[in-house]
Amino acid sequence: MLIIGERINSSRTSIAQAISAQDVQFIQDEAKAQADAGADYIDVNAGTFIKDECEKLKWVADTVQAATDLPLCIDSPDPDVIRTLLERVEKTPMINSITLEPARLEGILPLVAEHGTKVIGLCQSESEMAESKDDKMRLAEQLVKHVTDAGVPLDDLYIDPLVYPLATNTESALATLSAIKGIMKEFPGVHTTCGLTNVSYGLPNRKLVNQTFLISAITQGLDSAIMDPTNKRLYGALKAALMVMGQDDFCMNYVGAFREERLE
């Protein structure tokens, strides 16, 4: 299960303030905490700094790379920003993300192919954000075709079917779970990922909803998650779900995480 640590995102007030102040210690503490908690990639996002995104993200990337050996997940919709960041990363990153919108697809996908990165593909087009299982599957098929036509191995593609808030669409989680199962069956070799926080937006006790959705998604074949690995309850749910699904030989990963006090 590939974990993309989500905490260094300028949509969080504390992160935006740290970026503005160039608070190296704060950002590095966030990076180290996620690395120690089990992240495989550290997502870096400065998207709220619309005019200065590139410069802010360069600073964040340099700061994080000085604190951890983990590769980055470059989180931007702007091909120029991604191109600039690719020139300064120390390890092959993941790119977050492409969609089926022509400008974004045509601007970012060639960079993925050129640099051999992993990439998250959202089930979203210029005119559609897929809500039903069938729509998600249709857009996933288009993503697969574009990526393979560009010479990118399916093993480098992480499809996010996109889950929407249950508070406004009570069928969204079910549609996303069905799409995860369908994608993993229909396109052997591809991966699925998901940002968990959307599903609980507008609801009380959001962490409980996120945790429940993550467990449900793992039962459908989800093999990556964009999440906060420092949340011990969420991380514990992930480890327990993988164990129950037979993806943890002799329960060694679960027991190891328990011994390291990473579960709650």
Helices and strands as residue ranges (DSSP letters): E 2-5, H 13-21, H 24-37, E 41-44, H 53-65, E 72-75, H 79-86, E 94-98, H 102-115, E 118-122, H 133-149, G 154-156, E 157-160, H 172-186, E 191-192, G 197-200, H 206-219, E 224-227, H 232-244, G 249-251, H 252-259
